[in-house]
Structures are given as C-alpha cells and as structure tokens.
Amino acid sequence: MSDKLIFHIDVNSAFVSWSAVEMLKKGGPDLREVPSIVGGDPSSRRSIVAAKSIPAKKYGIVTGEPVALALRKCPDLVIVPSNFDWYVRCSRAFKAICQEYTPTMQSFSIDEVFLDMSGMHLIYPNPIATAHEIKDRIYRELGFTVNVGIASNKLCAKMASDFEKPNKVHTLFTDEIQAKMWPLPVGELFSCGKSTTARLKSVGINTIGELAQTPVSQLSLILGERAANHFHNYANGIDNSPVVDEPEDAKGYSAENTVEDDLVDLESINRLLLAQADVVAARMRADDGKCRCVGVTYRTLDFTNRSHQVKLSEPTDVTEIIYQTAKKLMKESWHGEPLRLIGLSISDIDRGGFEQMTLFVDENKEKRKALDGALDSIRGKFGNGSVQRASTMDTSRYVNRKFKAENEIDRK
C-alpha cells in the first residue's frame, strides 16, 4: 500500500436521494425504493429525465431521455420536480461531515469530494473502517447513502467508488488494478467518452486491460499522442494529480444549463446566455480578472456536443460585451435543431489590470461597467438572488440547473 491515501466520496443517485429525503419528511414514499425520476412536467413532450432511481434504471430509463418515453417504459413511474435550494443544503451538509476527517478536501462536483487522508494514520489507523464511519455517519445524520472509494491516487479512488452501489466501500490499490479494473469495459474508464470508446472498440480494444497493454505508439495512431498517453496512463492506474484544497486562480469560468423543455428559438437561448454571462462575469470581476476569449457550447437531442469560441480584440470584464459576443457565436454556429444544454465560457484570463487606452471614450461601455459594478455591489450585500435582469426572470421556468459546482460555475 502506498503512503499516499485518497478517498473519493460520491452520493448515490444524488438528486433522487436528496428528493427522497425531502419527501420522506413530508410522509411521502422513498423514491430510492421505487421506479422514480427527477424531471420536468410529464404533460410537456419536451420534458426530460434529470435523474433516475436504481429501480427506474432496471426499466431501461436513462438520464436525458424524454419523460414521456420514460413513462411508456414504466407507467407507474413516480415523477418529482427539482429543488436545487434543497440540493445545495444537502451537498453542504455531507461535505461538512467529510471535512471533519482531513484538512485537505477537494469538491469535485455538487455530490462528490476527494479527501487526502495521507499522513492521517495516527488518528485513523484503519482506512477501511474510517471510510465506513464516514459513510454511516452521512446516512445516520442526513438520511442518504454514499459510496467511498479508497486508493493511492484520485483516479483509482474515483474508479473504486463507481464499483457496486449503493452504500458501499471499495478499494483499488495498485496490486488490485489488474483484477478489479482491467476486466471492465473500456468505456467505464474515467474520462473515456463515447467517441473515444467507439474508436478503441473499432480496433478491438474492448476492456481497460486491453487498453493498458496496448503500446502508446499504437494508440497514438488512433487517438493522437496526447490522448494516447493520457488513456494509457489511466488504464494502468497512473495519476499524479493532487487533491487541491484551495482553488488556484481560475484559468476560466463557465456556466451551463440543462433544460427541461427543448430550446428551439434564439430568444429563449439568448435569455439563458445573458443569465450565464451575468454569473461568469461577476465571478471573474470578483477575482479581478478580464477575459480574452468567449465560447458557447450546446447539446442536441442526440447528445451531440458542439462548441464555438472567439478571441477578443482586447480583454474585458463587461457583462454586455461577453453576452453580445456569445449571442453572435450562437447565431453563427446553431442551425435550428432543438437543444438540451446551453453553456457559456470565458477564458484566457488577464489579471494584470492593464487596459488598452483609447483617445475616444466609449460612453456606452462606461455605463455598462457602472451597471455591472452596481449589480455586483447589491449582490455582495444581499445575495445573488437579490437583483436580476428583467429579461432573464423567466429562465427558471424551463431550466433544470446542472451543477458542476455549488454555484453552477466550473473553475477550470
């Protein structure tokens, strides 16, 4: 066993579990024990499944499919709406328990954390017993279950936590990789997406073990040199990334929303983009940054992701400039197909405070900067929900917010 010891803790079916706890307090059924989903209005043909219970999965119900299709698969399906304020409370509560066991915890998403337990053996001499203690405390105090993966690096800890669910503790140390990880389908390797999986399978690489034993030189012909090294290392359980307790300066900021009803018109898309621009620009300004690059991402009904980005002529922190750039990118790249997800990102961050001066003052730009400053000040005093642009006020009507972090922002 390596001196390095990492836990990965993952809430089982988080949104369903958290909705179940909420419903049980009101005398409702345990959503985890019956076919159930968190999703949109079943009367709308465009509502989708945001999360599913394990019994629902047995009916072939998958995340992202229309609720109407899920009902055809299981007519007795229980459907509940999202409650993200409650989800954030549950997330913070389970992370608070995890934080008690080590000073070094990294939030990986709203329902996942990494704990660096290295050097904690004098306090917790038995890591497996400690993992069970954390798991059982979360269930006893909060009412939902987690899986805990234990390994000598983050990759293997995450892979281990994805083994049999729910409410389990699994290990994946170096001497266990061949027996526990190599037999798995190659698509189950962390970060190996559908397109990469398809390319690997096309040349007869069907398991993680087969990938691990394929020479990098051969993989480079299929995936390219960088990806070949990445996936070869991962297949062999090699990962040197640290558990980062404090976030580094963000290299970029992004926000994305998965919608319950298809987005089919630019007006609706633009309202979402404006709300996202507000969020990411405010966070960037709080970190005293300006961006040189703006990008948009969107996902179609067949789960195809597309993106488009542009370099700016000069760095900016003005919400309106970021929004107008995103609008233009979307108009250029979107061809009218129904969308399930919209995302906006800003990157290439300049923190030097330098701004190109001009002989001619742009009064509109100065007014926009003043507006941004006023909004930031109000939100800083009274909370993010205290003030909202009128044109974005109805976005919550059709948005199912997909959290990458508790504040819906991915600090890349």
N, C-alpha and C positions, 0 to 999 in steps of 0.2 A: 504494500500500500504506500502511495506517495505521501510525502509530508504535506502536500497541498490537499486541502479538503474543501469541496464545494457542494452546497445543497442547492437544488432547484425546486422551488415550491410552486405548484400550479393548481389553481382552484378547478375542481371538476365541474365541467359544464357551467361555467361561471354565471352567465346571465339567467339560465334556468334555475340554478341552485339559489341564487340570490332572490329571484322572484318567488321561489318556493318558500324560502324563509319568511318573506313578506306575507305571502298568502296564508301560511300556517298560523301566523299571529292573528289573522282575521278569521280563523276557523275554516279555511279552505283546504283543498286537497294538497298532498305533497306532490308537486309537479315532477319531481325526480322519479317517482314510482309509477307514473302513468305516461302514456304517449302524450307529449306536450311540446309546445314550441313557444318561443317569444317571437312575435311577429306583428304585422300590420293588420288592418281591418280586413277580415275574410270576405266582406262584401265587395271589396275592390279587387278587380282582376290583376292589378299591378302590385299588390302587397306581397312581400317576400318573407321567408323564414330567416330570422336573425340569429336564432339559436334553437337547439333541439335537445330533448332529454335522451338518455340512453335507450329507454323503451321505444321512443319515436324513431330512433336510428334503425331499429330492427325492422321497421316497416319500409325502409329504403328512403326515408325522408332525409334530405340533405340541406345544409345551410345555403341560402341564396336562391332556392327554388321558389316559385310562386306558392302562396298559401293555398290557393285553390287546388293546385296539384297535390300538395301535401294532404289536403282533406280527402281527395279521391283515393289516396293510398291508405288513409286511416280516417274513416268517417267520424270516429269518436274522439278525434284529436282535441286536446284542450289547448286553447289559444289565449295567451295573455299579452298585454301591451308592455312595452319597455318602460322602465322607471329609472332613468340614469342618475337622478339625485340619490336614490337609494343604493344603486350600484357603487357609486363613489364612496358612500359611507361604509359599505361592506368592504370595499377594497382597502380603505384606510385602516379599518379595524383589523383585518388579517395581517396587514403589513406591520402594524404596531406590535402585534404579538411576535412576528418574525424578528423584528428589530431588537427585541429583548435578548436575543441569543448571541449576537455578534455586533460589533461596532461597524462592520462593513457589509452593507446590504445594497444591492442594485435593483431598482424597479425595472423590470423588463417590459411590462405592459400593465394594464389595469388589474390583471389576475395572475401575474407571475412575478416572482422575485428570485434573485440569486443571493445566497448567503456565503460569504467566505468564512469558513469555520477553521481555517488553518491556524495552528497555534492555540486552539481552544481546548486541547485535550486534557489540561489540568482541571478545567471546570466541567467539561463534558467528555469523560474518558471513553464513552461508548457512543460513536456517532449514530449507529442504527437506533439505539434506544432514545437518543436525543431527537432524531427525526420523528420517531413515533410519538414522543412527548409533544412536539410542536403540532403534529397532525391532530392528535387527540385533543389538545387544548383548543385549537381552532374550531373543531366540531363541538366540543362541550360548551365553549363560551359564545360562539357565533352561530352555530347551527348548520354549517355547511362543511363539506369534505374537501380535502386536498390530496394530491399525490406529491410525494417527495422523492426526488432523485438524488443519489449520493455518488460522487465521483471525484477524481483528482483534477478535473477541469470543467469549464462551463458547458462545453459541447456534450460531453458524456453524461453530465448531471441532467441536462435537458432531455437527452435521449432516454435516460433511465426513467424520468418522471412520466414519459409517454408510454411506458410499458403498461401492463394490465391496470385497468381502472375499474371503479373509483376507490378512494380511501386506502391507498397502498403506499408502501415504501419500497423502493428498488435501488440496487447498487449497480454501477457499471464501472468497475475499476479496470486498469489496463489488462490484467490477466483474465478478465471476463469478456472482453470485446469480441474475441473470436467466437465464443459460444453463444453470447446473448445478442450481439448486434449484427454480426456478419450474415446470419441466415435471413435477416429481414429484407423485404423488397426494397430495391434501391430508392424508390420514391419516398420511403419513410426516413431517409437520411435528412437531417435538419438542413434547410435551405435548398434542397433539391426539388425544384418546381416541376410543373407538368412538362414544359418543353424540354428541360434537361433530362428528365426521366425518359421521355419519348426517344430522344437522341441516343441515350445509353442503351435502351432496350433494342433499338434498331440494329445495334452491333452486337447483341447477345449478352449485354451486361444487365442482368435481372436482379441481382442481390447486392447488398452492401459489400459482402465479402468478395464478390467478383470484381466490384469496382476497386476495392482495396488492393487487389492482386494484379490489376492491370497497370502496366508501366505508364508513367506520366507522359513519356514521349508518344505513346499510342493514344492516350486520352487527349493530348494536345491537338491531334488531327481532328478530333470530334468536337471538342469544346473550346479550343483555344488555350494558350499556355497558362494564362492567369486562372481561368476556371478549372483547368485540369489539375493544377497544384492545389487549389482550394478543396476540391471534392476528393482528391486522393488523400490529402491530409485528414479531412473529416472522416472518410471511410475507415481510416486507420486509427481514429480516436485522438488525433493530434490537434490541440487547440491551446494556444498560449495567451489568449485574451484575458485580462484581469477583471475581477469584479470591481467595478468603479462605483464608489460610494457617492462622491460628489460629481455632478456633471461637469465635463470640460466645457470650454467655450464652444457654443454651438457652431457647427460648420454650416448649418442651415436650419430652417424651420419649415414645418409643413403641417397642414391640417387636411383631413379628408372626411367625407360623409358618405355613408351607405344609406340610400333612400329606400323607403318602404314602397313608394309608388314610382314607376318609371319616370325619368326626366325626358321629356320629348320636345321641349321648346327652349329657346335661348333665354327667354325672360326668367324662367324658373332657374336655369343653370346660372345665370348671371347673379341672381339674388344670393345663391349659395356661395358663389365666388366672392361676392362682396363681404359676406359674413366671415368667410375664411380669411380674406385679406385683412379684415379688421383684427382678427385674432393673431395671425402670424406677425403682422407689422407691429402690433402693440408689444408682443413679446420681444421682438428684435429691438425695438426702441428702448425697452426696459434694460436690455443688455448693452445699450449704447452702440448699436451696430447699424450699418446700411448695407443693402444687398446690391449685387451687380448682375444677378441672374434671377429670372422669374420663370416658373414652369407650371404647367397644368397636367393632370393625369385624369383619365376616366376609364370606366369599365363598362363593357357592353353586356347584354343579356347572356351571351355565351361565355362570359368570364374572360374575354379578351381585354387585356390592359393596353392602353395607348397613352403616350405622353408627348409633349411638345414644349420646348423651352427656348428662351432667347436671352442674349446678353444685352444689358442696358448700356447706353452711351455714357452714363455716369451713375455712381451708386446713389441709392435713395432709401429713405425710411418713410416716405409719404404713402399712406394707405391708398389714396386715389390713384397714384401713378402705378402702384402694384396691381390694383384692381383693373385699371384700364388695359394694362399690358396682358393680364390674364384673360380678359374678355376677348382681346384681339387674337390671342393664341387659340382659344377655344373656337372662335369663329373660323379660323384658318384650318383647323385640324378635324373638327367634328362634322360628320356628313349626315346628321339627322337620325341616326339609329338610336333606339331607346337606351338610356343609360341607367346603371345601378349605383355607380360610385363616381364622385367628383372629388378631386384633390387639387390643392394649390401649394406650391413650394417656393421658397426663396432661398438662395444660396450664394456662394462666393461672397462671404460677409467681410466687410471692411470695418475694422474697429479703430482706425487711426484718427477718426474725427475730421479728416480732410474733406473739404467740399470744393469743387471747382467753382470759382467765382466768375461772374459774367458782368459785362458793362450795363446790361439791361435787367432790371429787377422784374421777375415774374410775379406779379401781384397775386395771381390765382394760386400759384404754388405756395406763396407765403400764407395765404388764407387757409389753404388745406393743411399746412403744417400747424397753424394755430388751432384749427379744429381738432387735429389729432392730439395735440397737447392738452386741450380742454377735456376731450374724452378720456385720455389716459389718467388725468388728474381725478376726474369723477369716479372712474372705475377703481382707482387706487384707494380712494377713501371709502366707497360704498359697495364695492364688489363688482364683478364683471357683468352681472345682470342688471345693474342699476341704470344703465343707459344703452339704448340700442337704436341703430338707424332705422327709420320708418320702413324703408324698402326691404329690410331683412326680417321684419317682425313675424311674418307668416312662414318662415323657413322650417320652424319646428313642427309645422303641421304635417310635413311629409318626410321629415328626416329621421332616420334611425342612426344616431351618432355612433360611430365605430371608434372606440378609444384605442389609441396607441399609447397614450399616457393619460393620467387622470385629468389633464387639462386639454385633451384632444390634440396635443401638439407633439410631434416627433422631433426631438432634438438629435439630429443625425450625428 
